[in-house]
Amino acid sequence: VQLQASGGGLVQPGGSLRLSCAASGSILSIDVMTWYRQAPGKQRELVAVISSGGSTNYADSVKGRFTISRDNAKNTVYLQMNSLKPEDTAVYSCYARGRTTGRVPFNSWGQGTLVTVSS
């Protein structure tokens, strides 16, 4: 199973971006889809997670500003980022856990997409 992330770029403080991450391959089901980020010189941190049923959880630093959602029919997870701050600058990566059509569990990472918040 492969994940393809997109949507990063340069945005001014206070601006918005929407990231997408599409999973492809022999997918039977996806349980959890997650966004992580890693800023320069810092450890990777969990940003937001969404279950197959739509339950969500967020890092305290992004609550009220970021929204994670998913389209199960498209095997795609989104991250709507509003009121962006310079400290949101990081490489954002997606992760998915589920089962293939052969009922084999998978854990897959997408390539990162760079988000830069700067004036």
Protein Blocks (a to p, Z undefined) as FASTA:
>chain_A
ZZddehiacddehiacddddddedjdfbdfbdcdddddehiacddfbdcdfkopacddfk
lgokaccdddfklopacdddehiafklgccdddddddddfkopacddddddddddddZZ
